[in-house]
């Protein structure tokens, strides 16, 4: 038990440079919210729904984090800062990191399978602050969702998506931070897919203009030489 707790706290320190000790991490609202959720989920599985909801509401009041008791959460889950909402049928794998103001929201149950209406986050996923991940979709293992993105479709494993709606980033997302990208958002590069595509199109247009200019120059008739 103590070893598991130590491993959990160390996993948070590996993702957050702010705490100077394990004890400091105990003050994090995300840690408290997860602890309350473990109890609420145990009550929910035991069909003690009212008690599970009571624990859930107490946790939300204390931490500003709302995790439905029915959500399934794996090991080493870390909510940095808080103000997060996680729905009933959400499923979260191991070593997942979520930043503030994130919603794992549901859609109409008819769009899912067997009432599944919230996202599934596979292991190693990073969700940036303000992101909205909606519907019974899957965010693949090791994928990253940039800050303020809106995700409504599946995300491929090991990819990085940004924007509204979220699209894959066409640049190397770990060029400055190997192994972990804070907030799931690559920095130092233009990572807006639409803007990058526009830049590519502008480059293609410039090349075409140069080719057209060369063709016109070749087709120009040679100047006539006047005889003496």
DRENDO-1510 file (C-alpha; in Angstrom, 1 decimal, always signed):
<recs>
REC; n; res; u; v; w
REC; 1; UNK; +0.0; +0.0; +0.0 .
REC; 2; UNK; +2.8; +2.4; +1.0 .
REC; 3; UNK; +4.8; +1.5; -2.1 .
REC; 4; UNK; +1.9; +2.1; -4.4 .
REC; 5; UNK; +1.3; +5.5; -2.8 .
REC; 6; UNK; +4.9; +6.4; -3.1 .
REC; 7; UNK; +5.0; +5.3; -6.7 .
REC; 8; UNK; +1.9; +7.5; -7.4 .
REC; 9; UNK; +3.4; +10.6; -5.8 .
REC; 10; UNK; +6.7; +10.0; -7.7 .
REC; 11; UNK; +4.7; +9.7; -11.0 .
REC; 12; UNK; +3.3; +13.2; -10.3 .
REC; 13; UNK; +6.7; +14.7; -9.5 .
REC; 14; UNK; +7.9; +13.3; -12.9 .
REC; 15; UNK; +5.3; +15.3; -14.6 .
REC; 16; UNK; +5.2; +18.4; -12.5 .
REC; 17; UNK; +8.4; +20.2; -11.4 .
REC; 18; UNK; +6.7; +22.5; -8.9 .
REC; 19; UNK; +6.5; +20.3; -5.7 .
REC; 20; UNK; +9.6; +20.1; -3.6 .
REC; 21; UNK; +8.5; +17.0; -1.6 .
REC; 22; UNK; +6.0; +14.2; -1.7 .
REC; 23; UNK; +4.2; +15.7; +1.2 .
REC; 24; UNK; +3.5; +18.9; -0.8 .
REC; 25; UNK; +1.7; +16.8; -3.4 .
REC; 26; UNK; -0.8; +15.8; -0.8 .
REC; 27; UNK; -2.2; +19.4; -1.0 .
REC; 28; UNK; -3.0; +19.0; -4.6 .
REC; 29; UNK; -6.8; +19.0; -5.3 .
REC; 30; UNK; -6.3; +16.4; -8.0 .
REC; 31; UNK; -4.9; +14.0; -5.5 .
REC; 32; UNK; -7.8; +14.5; -3.1 .
REC; 33; UNK; -10.3; +14.3; -6.0 .
REC; 34; UNK; -8.9; +10.9; -7.0 .
REC; 35; UNK; -9.0; +9.6; -3.5 .
REC; 36; UNK; -12.6; +10.6; -3.1 .
REC; 37; UNK; -13.4; +9.0; -6.5 .
REC; 38; UNK; -11.9; +5.7; -5.5 .
REC; 39; UNK; -14.3; +5.6; -2.6 .
REC; 40; UNK; -17.3; +6.8; -4.6 .
REC; 41; UNK; -16.6; +4.3; -7.4 .
REC; 42; UNK; -16.4; +1.5; -4.9 .
REC; 43; UNK; -19.9; +2.5; -3.6 .
REC; 44; UNK; -21.2; +2.9; -7.2 .
REC; 45; UNK; -20.1; -0.6; -8.1 .
REC; 46; UNK; -21.8; -1.9; -5.0 .
REC; 47; UNK; -25.0; -0.1; -6.2 .
REC; 48; UNK; -25.0; +2.3; -3.3 .
REC; 49; UNK; -25.7; +5.1; -5.7 .
REC; 50; UNK; -26.9; +7.8; -3.3 .
REC; 51; UNK; -23.9; +7.4; -1.0 .
REC; 52; UNK; -21.6; +7.4; -4.1 .
REC; 53; UNK; -23.2; +10.7; -5.3 .
REC; 54; UNK; -22.8; +12.1; -1.8 .
REC; 55; UNK; -19.1; +11.4; -1.8 .
REC; 56; UNK; -18.9; +12.8; -5.3 .
REC; 57; UNK; -20.6; +16.1; -4.4 .
REC; 58; UNK; -18.4; +16.5; -1.3 .
REC; 59; UNK; -15.3; +16.0; -3.4 .
REC; 60; UNK; -16.6; +18.6; -6.0 .
REC; 61; UNK; -17.3; +21.1; -3.2 .
REC; 62; UNK; -13.8; +20.6; -1.7 .
REC; 63; UNK; -11.7; +20.3; -4.9 .
REC; 64; UNK; -13.7; +22.0; -7.7 .
REC; 65; UNK; -13.3; +18.7; -9.6 .
REC; 66; UNK; -16.3; +16.7; -10.7 .
REC; 67; UNK; -15.7; +13.0; -11.4 .
REC; 68; UNK; -18.8; +10.9; -11.8 .
REC; 69; UNK; -18.7; +7.8; -9.5 .
REC; 70; UNK; -19.2; +5.6; -12.5 .
REC; 71; UNK; -16.0; +6.7; -14.3 .
REC; 72; UNK; -13.3; +4.0; -14.6 .
REC; 73; UNK; -9.8; +5.3; -13.8 .
REC; 74; UNK; -6.5; +3.5; -14.0 .
REC; 75; UNK; -3.2; +4.0; -12.1 .
REC; 76; UNK; -1.2; +7.2; -11.7 .
REC; 77; UNK; -4.0; +9.5; -12.9 .
REC; 78; UNK; -3.0; +13.1; -12.4 .
REC; 79; UNK; -5.3; +16.2; -12.6 .
REC; 80; UNK; -3.1; +19.2; -12.5 .
REC; 81; UNK; -4.8; +22.3; -10.8 .
REC; 82; UNK; -8.4; +21.2; -11.2 .
REC; 83; UNK; -11.8; +22.6; -12.4 .
REC; 84; UNK; -12.3; +19.4; -14.5 .
REC; 85; UNK; -15.4; +17.4; -15.3 .
REC; 86; UNK; -15.4; +13.7; -16.1 .
REC; 87; UNK; -18.6; +11.9; -17.1 .
REC; 88; UNK; -20.1; +8.6; -16.0 .
REC; 89; UNK; -19.0; +6.3; -18.8 .
REC; 90; UNK; -15.5; +7.8; -19.2 .
REC; 91; UNK; -12.7; +5.3; -19.1 .
REC; 92; UNK; -9.1; +6.4; -18.3 .
REC; 93; UNK; -6.0; +4.3; -18.6 .
REC; 94; UNK; -2.7; +4.4; -16.7 .
REC; 95; UNK; -0.4; +7.4; -16.4 .
REC; 96; UNK; -2.9; +9.9; -17.9 .
REC; 97; UNK; -2.4; +13.6; -17.3 .
REC; 98; UNK; -5.2; +16.1; -17.5 .
REC; 99; UNK; -4.8; +19.9; -16.9 .
REC; 100; UNK; -7.3; +22.4; -15.7 .
REC; 101; UNK; -10.7; +23.2; -17.2 .
REC; 102; UNK; -11.0; +20.0; -19.2 .
REC; 103; UNK; -14.3; +18.2; -19.9 .
REC; 104; UNK; -14.7; +14.6; -20.8 .
REC; 105; UNK; -18.2; +15.1; -21.9 .
REC; 106; UNK; -21.0; +12.9; -23.1 .
REC; 107; UNK; -23.3; +13.0; -26.1 .
REC; 108; UNK; -26.6; +11.3; -27.0 .
REC; 109; UNK; -26.4; +7.6; -25.9 .
REC; 110; UNK; -27.7; +6.6; -29.2 .
REC; 111; UNK; -24.4; +7.6; -30.8 .
REC; 112; UNK; -22.5; +5.1; -28.6 .
REC; 113; UNK; -22.6; +1.4; -27.9 .
REC; 114; UNK; -24.6; +0.1; -25.0 .
REC; 115; UNK; -25.1; +3.6; -23.5 .
REC; 116; UNK; -21.4; +4.5; -23.8 .
REC; 117; UNK; -21.4; +8.3; -24.3 .
REC; 118; UNK; -18.1; +9.6; -22.8 .
REC; 119; UNK; -14.5; +9.3; -24.1 .
REC; 120; UNK; -12.0; +6.6; -23.5 .
REC; 121; UNK; -8.4; +7.8; -22.8 .
REC; 122; UNK; -5.8; +5.1; -23.3 .
REC; 123; UNK; -2.6; +5.0; -21.2 .
REC; 124; UNK; -0.1; +7.8; -21.4 .
REC; 125; UNK; -2.5; +10.4; -22.8 .
REC; 126; UNK; -2.0; +14.1; -22.0 .
REC; 127; UNK; -5.0; +16.5; -22.2 .
REC; 128; UNK; -4.1; +20.2; -22.3 .
REC; 129; UNK; -5.9; +22.9; -20.3 .
REC; 130; UNK; -9.4; +24.0; -21.6 .
REC; 131; UNK; -9.7; +21.0; -24.0 .
REC; 132; UNK; -13.2; +19.5; -24.5 .
REC; 133; UNK; -13.2; +15.8; -25.4 .
REC; 134; UNK; -16.7; +14.9; -26.3 .
REC; 135; UNK; -18.6; +11.7; -27.1 .
REC; 136; UNK; -17.8; +7.9; -27.1 .
REC; 137; UNK; -14.5; +8.4; -28.9 .
REC; 138; UNK; -11.1; +6.9; -28.1 .
REC; 139; UNK; -7.9; +8.9; -27.6 .
REC; 140; UNK; -5.1; +6.4; -28.4 .
REC; 141; UNK; -2.2; +5.5; -26.3 .
REC; 142; UNK; +0.4; +8.2; -25.8 .
REC; 143; UNK; -1.7; +10.8; -27.7 .
REC; 144; UNK; -1.7; +14.5; -26.8 .
REC; 145; UNK; -4.5; +17.0; -27.0 .
REC; 146; UNK; -3.5; +20.6; -27.2 .
REC; 147; UNK; -4.9; +23.3; -25.0 .
REC; 148; UNK; -8.4; +24.6; -25.8 .
REC; 149; UNK; -8.9; +21.9; -28.5 .
REC; 150; UNK; -12.3; +20.4; -29.2 .
REC; 151; UNK; -12.1; +16.7; -29.9 .
REC; 152; UNK; -15.1; +14.9; -31.4 .
REC; 153; UNK; -13.4; +12.1; -33.3 .
REC; 154; UNK; -10.9; +9.3; -32.5 .
REC; 155; UNK; -7.3; +10.3; -32.0 .
REC; 156; UNK; -4.6; +8.0; -33.3 .
REC; 157; UNK; -2.0; +6.7; -30.8 .
REC; 158; UNK; +1.2; +8.7; -30.3 .
REC; 159; UNK; -0.3; +11.7; -32.3 .
REC; 160; UNK; -0.8; +15.3; -31.2 .
REC; 161; UNK; -4.0; +17.2; -32.1 .
REC; 162; UNK; -4.9; +20.8; -31.7 .
REC; 163; UNK; -7.6; +23.3; -32.8 .
REC; 164; UNK; -11.3; +23.4; -33.2 .
REC; 165; UNK; -12.1; +20.8; -34.4 .
REC; 166; UNK; -8.9; +19.1; -33.3 .
REC; 167; UNK; -6.6; +18.0; -36.1 .
REC; 168; UNK; -3.3; +16.3; -36.2 .
REC; 169; UNK; -0.2; +18.5; -35.9 .
REC; 170; UNK; +2.1; +18.2; -38.9 .
REC; 171; UNK; +5.3; +19.0; -37.0 .
REC; 172; UNK; +7.4; +17.1; -34.5 .
REC; 173; UNK; +5.6; +17.6; -31.2 .
REC; 174; UNK; +8.5; +16.5; -28.9 .
REC; 175; UNK; +11.3; +18.5; -30.4 .
REC; 176; UNK; +11.9; +20.4; -27.1 .
REC; 177; UNK; +10.7; +18.1; -24.4 .
REC; 178; UNK; +11.4; +14.4; -25.1 .
REC; 179; UNK; +9.1; +12.0; -23.4 .
REC; 180; UNK; +6.5; +14.4; -22.1 .
REC; 181; UNK; +4.9; +17.5; -23.5 .
REC; 182; UNK; +3.3; +19.7; -20.8 .
REC; 183; UNK; -0.3; +20.7; -21.5 .
REC; 184; UNK; -0.1; +18.5; -24.6 .
REC; 185; UNK; +0.8; +21.5; -26.7 .
REC; 186; UNK; +4.0; +21.7; -28.7 .
REC; 187; UNK; +5.7; +25.1; -28.5 .
REC; 188; UNK; +8.3; +26.8; -30.6 .
REC; 189; UNK; +6.7; +25.7; -33.9 .
REC; 190; UNK; +3.6; +26.7; -35.8 .
REC; 191; UNK; +1.4; +23.8; -34.9 .
REC; 192; UNK; -1.9; +25.1; -36.2 .
REC; 193; UNK; -2.8; +22.6; -39.0 .
REC; 194; UNK; -4.8; +25.1; -41.0 .
REC; 195; UNK; -2.1; +27.8; -40.9 .
REC; 196; UNK; +0.6; +25.3; -41.8 .
REC; 197; UNK; -1.5; +24.1; -44.8 .
REC; 198; UNK; -2.0; +27.7; -45.9 .
REC; 199; UNK; +1.8; +28.2; -45.7 .
REC; 200; UNK; +2.3; +25.1; -47.8 .
REC; 201; UNK; -0.2; +26.3; -50.4 .
REC; 202; UNK; +1.4; +29.7; -50.6 .
REC; 203; UNK; +4.8; +28.1; -51.2 .
REC; 204; UNK; +3.3; +25.9; -54.0 .
REC; 205; UNK; +1.7; +29.1; -55.6 .
REC; 206; UNK; +5.1; +30.8; -55.5 .
REC; 207; UNK; +6.7; +27.9; -57.2 .
REC; 208; UNK; +4.0; +27.7; -59.9 .
REC; 209; UNK; +4.3; +31.5; -60.5 .
REC; 210; UNK; +8.0; +31.0; -61.1 .
REC; 211; UNK; +7.4; +28.1; -63.5 .
REC; 212; UNK; +4.8; +30.1; -65.4 .
REC; 213; UNK; +7.2; +33.1; -65.7 .
REC; 214; UNK; +9.9; +30.8; -67.1 .
REC; 215; UNK; +7.6; +29.3; -69.7 .
REC; 216; UNK; +6.4; +32.7; -70.8 .
REC; 217; UNK; +10.0; +33.8; -71.1 .
REC; 218; UNK; +10.8; +30.8; -73.3 .
REC; 219; UNK; +7.8; +31.4; -75.6 .
REC; 220; UNK; +8.7; +35.0; -76.2 .
REC; 221; UNK; +9.7; +35.4; -79.9 .
REC; 222; UNK; +13.3; +36.2; -80.5 .
REC; 223; UNK; +13.9; +39.8; -81.5 .
REC; 224; UNK; +14.2; +40.3; -85.3 .
REC; 225; UNK; +17.6; +41.4; -86.5 .
REC; 226; UNK; +17.5; +44.2; -89.1 .
REC; 227; UNK; +19.6; +43.7; -92.2 .
REC; 228; UNK; +22.2; +46.4; -93.1 .
</recs>
